[in-house]
């Protein structure tokens, strides 16, 4: 989960997901769904690579003035 949807945050998340999936797959011995959670959808050309090439899913969230977090796009996972 990232607090920004800027390019650096997206690239950091991609790296983290890519590295941490290896031991998770070895330990669980089952398919892993990788989900990038960011406040806003990435730029279209990056989102296309994330979805089509990397096979990651993307979910977004928002935080209201009271600090409550709402997740969006979970039905697409």
mmJSON file of the N, C-alpha and C atoms, coordinates in Angstrom:
{"data_MODEL":{"atom_site":{
"group_PDB":["ATOM","ATOM","ATOM","ATOM","ATOM","ATOM","ATOM","ATOM","ATOM","ATOM","ATOM","ATOM","ATOM","ATOM","ATOM","ATOM","ATOM","ATOM","ATOM","ATOM","ATOM","ATOM","ATOM","ATOM","ATOM","ATOM","ATOM","ATOM","ATOM","ATOM","ATOM","ATOM","ATOM","ATOM","ATOM","ATOM","ATOM","ATOM","ATOM","ATOM","ATOM","ATOM","ATOM","ATOM","ATOM","ATOM","ATOM","ATOM","ATOM","ATOM","ATOM","ATOM","ATOM","ATOM","ATOM","ATOM","ATOM","ATOM","ATOM","ATOM","ATOM","ATOM","ATOM","ATOM","ATOM","ATOM","ATOM","ATOM","ATOM","ATOM","ATOM","ATOM","ATOM","ATOM","ATOM","ATOM","ATOM","ATOM","ATOM","ATOM","ATOM","ATOM","ATOM","ATOM","ATOM","ATOM","ATOM","ATOM","ATOM","ATOM","ATOM","ATOM","ATOM","ATOM","ATOM","ATOM","ATOM","ATOM","ATOM","ATOM","ATOM","ATOM","ATOM","ATOM","ATOM","ATOM","ATOM","ATOM","ATOM","ATOM","ATOM","ATOM","ATOM","ATOM","ATOM","ATOM","ATOM","ATOM","ATOM","ATOM","ATOM","ATOM","ATOM","ATOM","ATOM","ATOM","ATOM","ATOM","ATOM","ATOM","ATOM","ATOM","ATOM","ATOM","ATOM","ATOM","ATOM","ATOM","ATOM","ATOM","ATOM","ATOM","ATOM","ATOM","ATOM","ATOM","ATOM","ATOM","ATOM","ATOM","ATOM","ATOM","ATOM","ATOM","ATOM","ATOM","ATOM","ATOM","ATOM","ATOM","ATOM","ATOM","ATOM","ATOM","ATOM","ATOM","ATOM","ATOM","ATOM","ATOM","ATOM","ATOM","ATOM","ATOM","ATOM","ATOM","ATOM","ATOM","ATOM","ATOM","ATOM","ATOM","ATOM","ATOM","ATOM","ATOM","ATOM","ATOM","ATOM","ATOM","ATOM","ATOM","ATOM","ATOM","ATOM","ATOM","ATOM","ATOM","ATOM","ATOM","ATOM","ATOM","ATOM","ATOM","ATOM","ATOM","ATOM","ATOM","ATOM","ATOM","ATOM","ATOM","ATOM","ATOM","ATOM","ATOM","ATOM","ATOM","ATOM","ATOM","ATOM","ATOM","ATOM","ATOM","ATOM","ATOM","ATOM","ATOM","ATOM","ATOM","ATOM"],
"id":[1,2,3,4,5,6,7,8,9,10,11,12,13,14,15,16,17,18,19,20,21,22,23,24,25,26,27,28,29,30,31,32,33,34,35,36,37,38,39,40,41,42,43,44,45,46,47,48,49,50,51,52,53,54,55,56,57,58,59,60,61,62,63,64,65,66,67,68,69,70,71,72,73,74,75,76,77,78,79,80,81,82,83,84,85,86,87,88,89,90,91,92,93,94,95,96,97,98,99,100,101,102,103,104,105,106,107,108,109,110,111,112,113,114,115,116,117,118,119,120,121,122,123,124,125,126,127,128,129,130,131,132,133,134,135,136,137,138,139,140,141,142,143,144,145,146,147,148,149,150,151,152,153,154,155,156,157,158,159,160,161,162,163,164,165,166,167,168,169,170,171,172,173,174,175,176,177,178,179,180,181,182,183,184,185,186,187,188,189,190,191,192,193,194,195,196,197,198,199,200,201,202,203,204,205,206,207,208,209,210,211,212,213,214,215,216,217,218,219,220,221,222,223,224,225,226,227,228,229,230,231],
"type_symbol":["N","C","C","N","C","C","N","C","C","N","C","C","N","C","C","N","C","C","N","C","C","N","C","C","N","C","C","N","C","C","N","C","C","N","C","C","N","C","C","N","C","C","N","C","C","N","C","C","N","C","C","N","C","C","N","C","C","N","C","C","N","C","C","N","C","C","N","C","C","N","C","C","N","C","C","N","C","C","N","C","C","N","C","C","N","C","C","N","C","C","N","C","C","N","C","C","N","C","C","N","C","C","N","C","C","N","C","C","N","C","C","N","C","C","N","C","C","N","C","C","N","C","C","N","C","C","N","C","C","N","C","C","N","C","C","N","C","C","N","C","C","N","C","C","N","C","C","N","C","C","N","C","C","N","C","C","N","C","C","N","C","C","N","C","C","N","C","C","N","C","C","N","C","C","N","C","C","N","C","C","N","C","C","N","C","C","N","C","C","N","C","C","N","C","C","N","C","C","N","C","C","N","C","C","N","C","C","N","C","C","N","C","C","N","C","C","N","C","C","N","C","C","N","C","C","N","C","C","N","C","C"],
"label_atom_id":["N","CA","C","N","CA","C","N","CA","C","N","CA","C","N","CA","C","N","CA","C","N","CA","C","N","CA","C","N","CA","C","N","CA","C","N","CA","C","N","CA","C","N","CA","C","N","CA","C","N","CA","C","N","CA","C","N","CA","C","N","CA","C","N","CA","C","N","CA","C","N","CA","C","N","CA","C","N","CA","C","N","CA","C","N","CA","C","N","CA","C","N","CA","C","N","CA","C","N","CA","C","N","CA","C","N","CA","C","N","CA","C","N","CA","C","N","CA","C","N","CA","C","N","CA","C","N","CA","C","N","CA","C","N","CA","C","N","CA","C","N","CA","C","N","CA","C","N","CA","C","N","CA","C","N","CA","C","N","CA","C","N","CA","C","N","CA","C","N","CA","C","N","CA","C","N","CA","C","N","CA","C","N","CA","C","N","CA","C","N","CA","C","N","CA","C","N","CA","C","N","CA","C","N","CA","C","N","CA","C","N","CA","C","N","CA","C","N","CA","C","N","CA","C","N","CA","C","N","CA","C","N","CA","C","N","CA","C","N","CA","C","N","CA","C","N","CA","C","N","CA","C","N","CA","C","N","CA","C","N","CA","C","N","CA","C","N","CA","C"],
"label_alt_id":[null,null,null,null,null,null,null,null,null,null,null,null,null,null,null,null,null,null,null,null,null,null,null,null,null,null,null,null,null,null,null,null,null,null,null,null,null,null,null,null,null,null,null,null,null,null,null,null,null,null,null,null,null,null,null,null,null,null,null,null,null,null,null,null,null,null,null,null,null,null,null,null,null,null,null,null,null,null,null,null,null,null,null,null,null,null,null,null,null,null,null,null,null,null,null,null,null,null,null,null,null,null,null,null,null,null,null,null,null,null,null,null,null,null,null,null,null,null,null,null,null,null,null,null,null,null,null,null,null,null,null,null,null,null,null,null,null,null,null,null,null,null,null,null,null,null,null,null,null,null,null,null,null,null,null,null,null,null,null,null,null,null,null,null,null,null,null,null,null,null,null,null,null,null,null,null,null,null,null,null,null,null,null,null,null,null,null,null,null,null,null,null,null,null,null,null,null,null,null,null,null,null,null,null,null,null,null,null,null,null,null,null,null,null,null,null,null,null,null,null,null,null,null,null,null,null,null,null,null,null,null],
"label_comp_id":["UNK","UNK","UNK","UNK","UNK","UNK","UNK","UNK","UNK","UNK","UNK","UNK","UNK","UNK","UNK","UNK","UNK","UNK","UNK","UNK","UNK","UNK","UNK","UNK","UNK","UNK","UNK","UNK","UNK","UNK","UNK","UNK","UNK","UNK","UNK","UNK","UNK","UNK","UNK","UNK","UNK","UNK","UNK","UNK","UNK","UNK","UNK","UNK","UNK","UNK","UNK","UNK","UNK","UNK","UNK","UNK","UNK","UNK","UNK","UNK","UNK","UNK","UNK","UNK","UNK","UNK","UNK","UNK","UNK","UNK","UNK","UNK","UNK","UNK","UNK","UNK","UNK","UNK","UNK","UNK","UNK","UNK","UNK","UNK","UNK","UNK","UNK","UNK","UNK","UNK","UNK","UNK","UNK","UNK","UNK","UNK","UNK","UNK","UNK","UNK","UNK","UNK","UNK","UNK","UNK","UNK","UNK","UNK","UNK","UNK","UNK","UNK","UNK","UNK","UNK","UNK","UNK","UNK","UNK","UNK","UNK","UNK","UNK","UNK","UNK","UNK","UNK","UNK","UNK","UNK","UNK","UNK","UNK","UNK","UNK","UNK","UNK","UNK","UNK","UNK","UNK","UNK","UNK","UNK","UNK","UNK","UNK","UNK","UNK","UNK","UNK","UNK","UNK","UNK","UNK","UNK","UNK","UNK","UNK","UNK","UNK","UNK","UNK","UNK","UNK","UNK","UNK","UNK","UNK","UNK","UNK","UNK","UNK","UNK","UNK","UNK","UNK","UNK","UNK","UNK","UNK","UNK","UNK","UNK","UNK","UNK","UNK","UNK","UNK","UNK","UNK","UNK","UNK","UNK","UNK","UNK","UNK","UNK","UNK","UNK","UNK","UNK","UNK","UNK","UNK","UNK","UNK","UNK","UNK","UNK","UNK","UNK","UNK","UNK","UNK","UNK","UNK","UNK","UNK","UNK","UNK","UNK","UNK","UNK","UNK","UNK","UNK","UNK","UNK","UNK","UNK"],
"label_asym_id":["A","A","A","A","A","A","A","A","A","A","A","A","A","A","A","A","A","A","A","A","A","A","A","A","A","A","A","A","A","A","A","A","A","A","A","A","A","A","A","A","A","A","A","A","A","A","A","A","A","A","A","A","A","A","A","A","A","A","A","A","A","A","A","A","A","A","A","A","A","A","A","A","A","A","A","A","A","A","A","A","A","A","A","A","A","A","A","A","A","A","A","A","A","A","A","A","A","A","A","A","A","A","A","A","A","A","A","A","A","A","A","A","A","A","A","A","A","A","A","A","A","A","A","A","A","A","A","A","A","A","A","A","A","A","A","A","A","A","A","A","A","A","A","A","A","A","A","A","A","A","A","A","A","A","A","A","A","A","A","A","A","A","A","A","A","A","A","A","A","A","A","A","A","A","A","A","A","A","A","A","A","A","A","A","A","A","A","A","A","A","A","A","A","A","A","A","A","A","A","A","A","A","A","A","A","A","A","A","A","A","A","A","A","A","A","A","A","A","A","A","A","A","A","A","A","A","A","A","A","A","A"],
"label_entity_id":["1","1","1","1","1","1","1","1","1","1","1","1","1","1","1","1","1","1","1","1","1","1","1","1","1","1","1","1","1","1","1","1","1","1","1","1","1","1","1","1","1","1","1","1","1","1","1","1","1","1","1","1","1","1","1","1","1","1","1","1","1","1","1","1","1","1","1","1","1","1","1","1","1","1","1","1","1","1","1","1","1","1","1","1","1","1","1","1","1","1","1","1","1","1","1","1","1","1","1","1","1","1","1","1","1","1","1","1","1","1","1","1","1","1","1","1","1","1","1","1","1","1","1","1","1","1","1","1","1","1","1","1","1","1","1","1","1","1","1","1","1","1","1","1","1","1","1","1","1","1","1","1","1","1","1","1","1","1","1","1","1","1","1","1","1","1","1","1","1","1","1","1","1","1","1","1","1","1","1","1","1","1","1","1","1","1","1","1","1","1","1","1","1","1","1","1","1","1","1","1","1","1","1","1","1","1","1","1","1","1","1","1","1","1","1","1","1","1","1","1","1","1","1","1","1","1","1","1","1","1","1"],
"label_seq_id":[1,1,1,2,2,2,3,3,3,4,4,4,5,5,5,6,6,6,7,7,7,8,8,8,9,9,9,10,10,10,11,11,11,12,12,12,13,13,13,14,14,14,15,15,15,16,16,16,17,17,17,18,18,18,19,19,19,20,20,20,21,21,21,22,22,22,23,23,23,24,24,24,25,25,25,26,26,26,27,27,27,28,28,28,29,29,29,30,30,30,31,31,31,32,32,32,33,33,33,34,34,34,35,35,35,36,36,36,37,37,37,38,38,38,39,39,39,40,40,40,41,41,41,42,42,42,43,43,43,44,44,44,45,45,45,46,46,46,47,47,47,48,48,48,49,49,49,50,50,50,51,51,51,52,52,52,53,53,53,54,54,54,55,55,55,56,56,56,57,57,57,58,58,58,59,59,59,60,60,60,61,61,61,62,62,62,63,63,63,64,64,64,65,65,65,66,66,66,67,67,67,68,68,68,69,69,69,70,70,70,71,71,71,72,72,72,73,73,73,74,74,74,75,75,75,76,76,76,77,77,77],
"pdbx_PDB_ins_code":[null,null,null,null,null,null,null,null,null,null,null,null,null,null,null,null,null,null,null,null,null,null,null,null,null,null,null,null,null,null,null,null,null,null,null,null,null,null,null,null,null,null,null,null,null,null,null,null,null,null,null,null,null,null,null,null,null,null,null,null,null,null,null,null,null,null,null,null,null,null,null,null,null,null,null,null,null,null,null,null,null,null,null,null,null,null,null,null,null,null,null,null,null,null,null,null,null,null,null,null,null,null,null,null,null,null,null,null,null,null,null,null,null,null,null,null,null,null,null,null,null,null,null,null,null,null,null,null,null,null,null,null,null,null,null,null,null,null,null,null,null,null,null,null,null,null,null,null,null,null,null,null,null,null,null,null,null,null,null,null,null,null,null,null,null,null,null,null,null,null,null,null,null,null,null,null,null,null,null,null,null,null,null,null,null,null,null,null,null,null,null,null,null,null,null,null,null,null,null,null,null,null,null,null,null,null,null,null,null,null,null,null,null,null,null,null,null,null,null,null,null,null,null,null,null,null,null,null,null,null,null],
"Cartn_x":[0.859,0.0,0.901,0.639,1.429,0.561,1.206,0.479,0.458,1.099,1.127,1.033,0.528,0.46,1.474,2.472,3.474,4.325,5.054,5.818,6.797,7.494,8.464,7.783,6.629,5.899,5.425,4.965,4.509,5.679,6.815,7.985,8.485,8.45,8.852,7.933,6.639,5.669,5.885,6.135,6.385,7.6,8.657,9.85,9.577,8.858,8.548,7.69,6.668,5.812,6.602,7.478,8.26,9.225,9.84,10.804,10.103,9.07,8.438,7.555,7.194,6.364,7.152,8.448,9.255,9.179,9.507,9.391,7.945,7.012,5.602,5.15,5.529,5.165,5.81,7.071,7.776,7.139,6.752,6.2,4.768,3.941,2.517,2.224,3.075,2.89,1.544,1.113,-0.127,-0.013,-0.873,-0.812,-1.023,-0.344,-0.419,-1.029,-1.99,-2.541,-1.826,-1.132,-0.395,-1.244,-1.424,-2.297,-1.52,-1.512,-0.922,-2.037,-1.859,-2.89,-2.358,-3.023,-2.592,-3.8,-3.575,-4.71,-5.422,-4.701,-5.282,-4.724,-5.476,-4.985,-3.714,-2.743,-1.535,-1.876,-0.926,-1.104,-1.374,-2.158,-2.646,-1.529,-0.476,0.577,1.256,1.37,1.938,0.925,-0.329,-1.386,-1.496,-1.334,-1.395,-0.272,0.928,2.056,1.816,1.341,1.071,0.07,-0.994,-2.057,-1.69,-1.192,-1.018,0.311,1.368,2.686,3.058,2.846,3.233,2.149,0.925,-0.227,-0.558,-0.235,-0.631,-2.032,-2.735,-4.032,-3.848,-4.75,-4.657,-5.96,-5.843,-6.989,-6.637,-7.65,-7.425,-8.115,-7.744,-8.359,-8.451,-9.264,-9.353,-9.459,-9.077,-9.153,-9.994,-11.066,-11.922,-11.348,-12.03,-11.538,-11.434,-12.202,-12.135,-11.039,-10.386,-9.327,-9.791,-11.056,-11.58,-11.087,-10.641,-10.126,-11.204,-11.411,-12.339,-11.556,-11.71,-11.045,-12.014,-11.484,-12.281,-11.719,-12.518,-12.093,-11.817,-12.213,-11.956,-12.74,-13.871,-14.661,-13.93,-12.914,-12.142,-11.006,-10.792,-9.695,-10.101],
"Cartn_y":[-1.165,0.0,1.222,2.109,3.327,4.543,5.592,6.814,7.818,7.49,8.358,7.5,8.103,7.415,7.979,8.707,9.247,8.109,8.414,7.392,6.666,7.395,6.766,5.766,6.129,5.221,3.976,4.162,3.022,2.082,2.645,1.815,1.097,1.776,1.142,-0.025,0.181,-0.884,-2.079,-1.809,-2.892,-3.71,-3.034,-3.734,-4.559,-3.978,-4.701,-5.928,-5.759,-6.9,-7.985,-7.58,-8.544,-9.332,-8.688,-9.357,-10.246,-9.74,-10.477,-11.635,-11.671,-12.776,-14.087,-14.008,-15.223,-16.103,-15.598,-16.468,-16.83,-15.95,-16.265,-17.455,-17.485,-18.614,-19.907,-19.812,-21.003,-21.544,-20.658,-21.081,-21.591,-20.879,-21.225,-22.312,-22.43,-23.442,-23.318,-22.082,-21.832,-20.487,-20.238,-18.962,-17.774,-16.694,-15.469,-14.374,-13.654,-12.482,-11.268,-10.551,-9.371,-8.129,-7.332,-6.161,-4.919,-3.951,-2.647,-1.766,-1.242,-0.417,1.004,1.918,3.315,4.241,5.529,6.438,6.748,6.706,6.986,5.993,5.745,4.868,5.46,4.628,5.121,5.672,6.423,6.916,5.733,5.967,4.879,3.997,4.581,3.745,2.87,3.354,2.544,1.504,1.906,0.968,-0.19,0.103,-0.952,-1.974,-1.508,-2.419,-3.227,-2.554,-3.239,-4.374,-4.099,-5.096,-6.154,-5.716,-6.634,-7.383,-6.739,-7.369,-7.999,-7.253,-7.744,-8.596,-8.455,-9.216,-8.863,-7.629,-7.152,-6.577,-6.552,-5.886,-4.581,-3.627,-2.319,-2.028,-1.606,-1.139,0.244,1.069,2.411,2.57,3.633,3.919,5.424,5.828,7.232,7.303,8.448,8.686,9.938,9.82,10.983,11.87,12.975,13.955,13.393,12.36,11.732,10.664,10.413,9.413,8.013,7.892,6.584,6.235,5.018,4.56,3.759,4.08,3.33,2.78,1.492,0.864,0.791,1.006,1.008,-0.039,-0.427,-1.345,-2.76,-3.084,-4.431,-5.489,-5.094,-6.043,-6.472,-5.713,-6.044,-7.019,-7.321,-8.219,-9.641],
"Cartn_z":[0.0,0.0,0.0,-0.923,-1.052,-0.73,-0.228,0.121,-1.013,-2.12,-3.289,-4.544,-5.605,-6.892,-7.872,-7.362,-8.269,-8.841,-9.884,-10.595,-9.678,-8.835,-7.933,-7.003,-6.465,-5.564,-6.302,-7.536,-8.343,-8.622,-9.045,-9.339,-8.085,-6.95,-5.693,-5.369,-5.533,-5.256,-6.182,-7.452,-8.409,-7.969,-7.572,-7.104,-5.864,-4.92,-3.684,-3.964,-4.792,-5.119,-5.844,-6.739,-7.514,-6.641,-5.682,-4.806,-3.788,-3.165,-2.065,-2.522,-3.793,-4.27,-4.331,-4.528,-4.675,-3.425,-2.236,-1.061,-0.725,-1.051,-0.777,-1.611,-2.89,-3.754,-3.266,-2.869,-2.388,-1.112,-0.242,1.047,0.914,0.16,0.072,-0.954,-1.96,-3.012,-3.712,-3.913,-4.645,-5.351,-6.325,-7.048,-6.108,-6.408,-5.623,-6.494,-5.973,-6.652,-6.082,-6.946,-6.507,-6.751,-5.7,-5.768,-5.361,-6.24,-5.974,-5.415,-4.206,-3.571,-3.465,-4.174,-4.266,-4.165,-3.844,-3.706,-5.03,-6.136,-7.454,-8.466,-9.518,-10.58,-11.188,-11.524,-12.197,-13.581,-14.155,-15.519,-16.439,-17.482,-18.328,-18.879,-19.401,-19.994,-18.94,-17.722,-16.647,-16.183,-16.078,-15.669,-16.655,-17.944,-18.96,-18.768,-18.496,-18.255,-16.982,-15.939,-14.668,-14.875,-15.591,-15.776,-16.814,-17.957,-19.084,-19.087,-18.668,-18.699,-17.354,-16.285,-14.957,-14.307,-14.799,-14.273,-12.821,-12.412,-11.093,-11.206,-10.124,-10.069,-9.304,-9.545,-8.893,-8.168,-6.924,-6.145,-5.607,-5.437,-4.914,-3.566,-2.887,-1.596,-1.401,-0.445,-0.053,1.462,1.995,3.435,3.641,4.423,4.651,5.762,6.014,6.99,8.403,8.696,10.017,10.094,8.977,8.95,8.589,8.191,7.787,6.387,6.222,4.93,4.216,2.936,2.087,0.905,0.653,-0.483,-1.654,-2.855,-4.076,-5.039,-5.979,-7.046,-6.545,-5.334,-4.816,-5.582,-6.156,-6.945,-8.214,-8.617,-9.814,-9.525,-8.264,-7.909,-8.163],
"occupancy":[1.0,1.0,1.0,1.0,1.0,1.0,1.0,1.0,1.0,1.0,1.0,1.0,1.0,1.0,1.0,1.0,1.0,1.0,1.0,1.0,1.0,1.0,1.0,1.0,1.0,1.0,1.0,1.0,1.0,1.0,1.0,1.0,1.0,1.0,1.0,1.0,1.0,1.0,1.0,1.0,1.0,1.0,1.0,1.0,1.0,1.0,1.0,1.0,1.0,1.0,1.0,1.0,1.0,1.0,1.0,1.0,1.0,1.0,1.0,1.0,1.0,1.0,1.0,1.0,1.0,1.0,1.0,1.0,1.0,1.0,1.0,1.0,1.0,1.0,1.0,1.0,1.0,1.0,1.0,1.0,1.0,1.0,1.0,1.0,1.0,1.0,1.0,1.0,1.0,1.0,1.0,1.0,1.0,1.0,1.0,1.0,1.0,1.0,1.0,1.0,1.0,1.0,1.0,1.0,1.0,1.0,1.0,1.0,1.0,1.0,1.0,1.0,1.0,1.0,1.0,1.0,1.0,1.0,1.0,1.0,1.0,1.0,1.0,1.0,1.0,1.0,1.0,1.0,1.0,1.0,1.0,1.0,1.0,1.0,1.0,1.0,1.0,1.0,1.0,1.0,1.0,1.0,1.0,1.0,1.0,1.0,1.0,1.0,1.0,1.0,1.0,1.0,1.0,1.0,1.0,1.0,1.0,1.0,1.0,1.0,1.0,1.0,1.0,1.0,1.0,1.0,1.0,1.0,1.0,1.0,1.0,1.0,1.0,1.0,1.0,1.0,1.0,1.0,1.0,1.0,1.0,1.0,1.0,1.0,1.0,1.0,1.0,1.0,1.0,1.0,1.0,1.0,1.0,1.0,1.0,1.0,1.0,1.0,1.0,1.0,1.0,1.0,1.0,1.0,1.0,1.0,1.0,1.0,1.0,1.0,1.0,1.0,1.0,1.0,1.0,1.0,1.0,1.0,1.0,1.0,1.0,1.0,1.0,1.0,1.0,1.0,1.0,1.0,1.0,1.0,1.0],
"B_iso_or_equiv":[0.0,0.0,0.0,0.0,0.0,0.0,0.0,0.0,0.0,0.0,0.0,0.0,0.0,0.0,0.0,0.0,0.0,0.0,0.0,0.0,0.0,0.0,0.0,0.0,0.0,0.0,0.0,0.0,0.0,0.0,0.0,0.0,0.0,0.0,0.0,0.0,0.0,0.0,0.0,0.0,0.0,0.0,0.0,0.0,0.0,0.0,0.0,0.0,0.0,0.0,0.0,0.0,0.0,0.0,0.0,0.0,0.0,0.0,0.0,0.0,0.0,0.0,0.0,0.0,0.0,0.0,0.0,0.0,0.0,0.0,0.0,0.0,0.0,0.0,0.0,0.0,0.0,0.0,0.0,0.0,0.0,0.0,0.0,0.0,0.0,0.0,0.0,0.0,0.0,0.0,0.0,0.0,0.0,0.0,0.0,0.0,0.0,0.0,0.0,0.0,0.0,0.0,0.0,0.0,0.0,0.0,0.0,0.0,0.0,0.0,0.0,0.0,0.0,0.0,0.0,0.0,0.0,0.0,0.0,0.0,0.0,0.0,0.0,0.0,0.0,0.0,0.0,0.0,0.0,0.0,0.0,0.0,0.0,0.0,0.0,0.0,0.0,0.0,0.0,0.0,0.0,0.0,0.0,0.0,0.0,0.0,0.0,0.0,0.0,0.0,0.0,0.0,0.0,0.0,0.0,0.0,0.0,0.0,0.0,0.0,0.0,0.0,0.0,0.0,0.0,0.0,0.0,0.0,0.0,0.0,0.0,0.0,0.0,0.0,0.0,0.0,0.0,0.0,0.0,0.0,0.0,0.0,0.0,0.0,0.0,0.0,0.0,0.0,0.0,0.0,0.0,0.0,0.0,0.0,0.0,0.0,0.0,0.0,0.0,0.0,0.0,0.0,0.0,0.0,0.0,0.0,0.0,0.0,0.0,0.0,0.0,0.0,0.0,0.0,0.0,0.0,0.0,0.0,0.0,0.0,0.0,0.0,0.0,0.0,0.0,0.0,0.0,0.0,0.0,0.0,0.0],
"pdbx_formal_charge":[null,null,null,null,null,null,null,null,null,null,null,null,null,null,null,null,null,null,null,null,null,null,null,null,null,null,null,null,null,null,null,null,null,null,null,null,null,null,null,null,null,null,null,null,null,null,null,null,null,null,null,null,null,null,null,null,null,null,null,null,null,null,null,null,null,null,null,null,null,null,null,null,null,null,null,null,null,null,null,null,null,null,null,null,null,null,null,null,null,null,null,null,null,null,null,null,null,null,null,null,null,null,null,null,null,null,null,null,null,null,null,null,null,null,null,null,null,null,null,null,null,null,null,null,null,null,null,null,null,null,null,null,null,null,null,null,null,null,null,null,null,null,null,null,null,null,null,null,null,null,null,null,null,null,null,null,null,null,null,null,null,null,null,null,null,null,null,null,null,null,null,null,null,null,null,null,null,null,null,null,null,null,null,null,null,null,null,null,null,null,null,null,null,null,null,null,null,null,null,null,null,null,null,null,null,null,null,null,null,null,null,null,null,null,null,null,null,null,null,null,null,null,null,null,null,null,null,null,null,null,null],
"auth_seq_id":[1,1,1,2,2,2,3,3,3,4,4,4,5,5,5,6,6,6,7,7,7,8,8,8,9,9,9,10,10,10,11,11,11,12,12,12,13,13,13,14,14,14,15,15,15,16,16,16,17,17,17,18,18,18,19,19,19,20,20,20,21,21,21,22,22,22,23,23,23,24,24,24,25,25,25,26,26,26,27,27,27,28,28,28,29,29,29,30,30,30,31,31,31,32,32,32,33,33,33,34,34,34,35,35,35,36,36,36,37,37,37,38,38,38,39,39,39,40,40,40,41,41,41,42,42,42,43,43,43,44,44,44,45,45,45,46,46,46,47,47,47,48,48,48,49,49,49,50,50,50,51,51,51,52,52,52,53,53,53,54,54,54,55,55,55,56,56,56,57,57,57,58,58,58,59,59,59,60,60,60,61,61,61,62,62,62,63,63,63,64,64,64,65,65,65,66,66,66,67,67,67,68,68,68,69,69,69,70,70,70,71,71,71,72,72,72,73,73,73,74,74,74,75,75,75,76,76,76,77,77,77],
"auth_comp_id":["UNK","UNK","UNK","UNK","UNK","UNK","UNK","UNK","UNK","UNK","UNK","UNK","UNK","UNK","UNK","UNK","UNK","UNK","UNK","UNK","UNK","UNK","UNK","UNK","UNK","UNK","UNK","UNK","UNK","UNK","UNK","UNK","UNK","UNK","UNK","UNK","UNK","UNK","UNK","UNK","UNK","UNK","UNK","UNK","UNK","UNK","UNK","UNK","UNK","UNK","UNK","UNK","UNK","UNK","UNK","UNK","UNK","UNK","UNK","UNK","UNK","UNK","UNK","UNK","UNK","UNK","UNK","UNK","UNK","UNK","UNK","UNK","UNK","UNK","UNK","UNK","UNK","UNK","UNK","UNK","UNK","UNK","UNK","UNK","UNK","UNK","UNK","UNK","UNK","UNK","UNK","UNK","UNK","UNK","UNK","UNK","UNK","UNK","UNK","UNK","UNK","UNK","UNK","UNK","UNK","UNK","UNK","UNK","UNK","UNK","UNK","UNK","UNK","UNK","UNK","UNK","UNK","UNK","UNK","UNK","UNK","UNK","UNK","UNK","UNK","UNK","UNK","UNK","UNK","UNK","UNK","UNK","UNK","UNK","UNK","UNK","UNK","UNK","UNK","UNK","UNK","UNK","UNK","UNK","UNK","UNK","UNK","UNK","UNK","UNK","UNK","UNK","UNK","UNK","UNK","UNK","UNK","UNK","UNK","UNK","UNK","UNK","UNK","UNK","UNK","UNK","UNK","UNK","UNK","UNK","UNK","UNK","UNK","UNK","UNK","UNK","UNK","UNK","UNK","UNK","UNK","UNK","UNK","UNK","UNK","UNK","UNK","UNK","UNK","UNK","UNK","UNK","UNK","UNK","UNK","UNK","UNK","UNK","UNK","UNK","UNK","UNK","UNK","UNK","UNK","UNK","UNK","UNK","UNK","UNK","UNK","UNK","UNK","UNK","UNK","UNK","UNK","UNK","UNK","UNK","UNK","UNK","UNK","UNK","UNK","UNK","UNK","UNK","UNK","UNK","UNK"],
"auth_asym_id":["A","A","A","A","A","A","A","A","A","A","A","A","A","A","A","A","A","A","A","A","A","A","A","A","A","A","A","A","A","A","A","A","A","A","A","A","A","A","A","A","A","A","A","A","A","A","A","A","A","A","A","A","A","A","A","A","A","A","A","A","A","A","A","A","A","A","A","A","A","A","A","A","A","A","A","A","A","A","A","A","A","A","A","A","A","A","A","A","A","A","A","A","A","A","A","A","A","A","A","A","A","A","A","A","A","A","A","A","A","A","A","A","A","A","A","A","A","A","A","A","A","A","A","A","A","A","A","A","A","A","A","A","A","A","A","A","A","A","A","A","A","A","A","A","A","A","A","A","A","A","A","A","A","A","A","A","A","A","A","A","A","A","A","A","A","A","A","A","A","A","A","A","A","A","A","A","A","A","A","A","A","A","A","A","A","A","A","A","A","A","A","A","A","A","A","A","A","A","A","A","A","A","A","A","A","A","A","A","A","A","A","A","A","A","A","A","A","A","A","A","A","A","A","A","A","A","A","A","A","A","A"],
"auth_atom_id":["N","CA","C","N","CA","C","N","CA","C","N","CA","C","N","CA","C","N","CA","C","N","CA","C","N","CA","C","N","CA","C","N","CA","C","N","CA","C","N","CA","C","N","CA","C","N","CA","C","N","CA","C","N","CA","C","N","CA","C","N","CA","C","N","CA","C","N","CA","C","N","CA","C","N","CA","C","N","CA","C","N","CA","C","N","CA","C","N","CA","C","N","CA","C","N","CA","C","N","CA","C","N","CA","C","N","CA","C","N","CA","C","N","CA","C","N","CA","C","N","CA","C","N","CA","C","N","CA","C","N","CA","C","N","CA","C","N","CA","C","N","CA","C","N","CA","C","N","CA","C","N","CA","C","N","CA","C","N","CA","C","N","CA","C","N","CA","C","N","CA","C","N","CA","C","N","CA","C","N","CA","C","N","CA","C","N","CA","C","N","CA","C","N","CA","C","N","CA","C","N","CA","C","N","CA","C","N","CA","C","N","CA","C","N","CA","C","N","CA","C","N","CA","C","N","CA","C","N","CA","C","N","CA","C","N","CA","C","N","CA","C","N","CA","C","N","CA","C","N","CA","C","N","CA","C","N","CA","C","N","CA","C","N","CA","C","N","CA","C"],
"pdbx_PDB_model_num":[1,1,1,1,1,1,1,1,1,1,1,1,1,1,1,1,1,1,1,1,1,1,1,1,1,1,1,1,1,1,1,1,1,1,1,1,1,1,1,1,1,1,1,1,1,1,1,1,1,1,1,1,1,1,1,1,1,1,1,1,1,1,1,1,1,1,1,1,1,1,1,1,1,1,1,1,1,1,1,1,1,1,1,1,1,1,1,1,1,1,1,1,1,1,1,1,1,1,1,1,1,1,1,1,1,1,1,1,1,1,1,1,1,1,1,1,1,1,1,1,1,1,1,1,1,1,1,1,1,1,1,1,1,1,1,1,1,1,1,1,1,1,1,1,1,1,1,1,1,1,1,1,1,1,1,1,1,1,1,1,1,1,1,1,1,1,1,1,1,1,1,1,1,1,1,1,1,1,1,1,1,1,1,1,1,1,1,1,1,1,1,1,1,1,1,1,1,1,1,1,1,1,1,1,1,1,1,1,1,1,1,1,1,1,1,1,1,1,1,1,1,1,1,1,1,1,1,1,1,1,1]
}}}
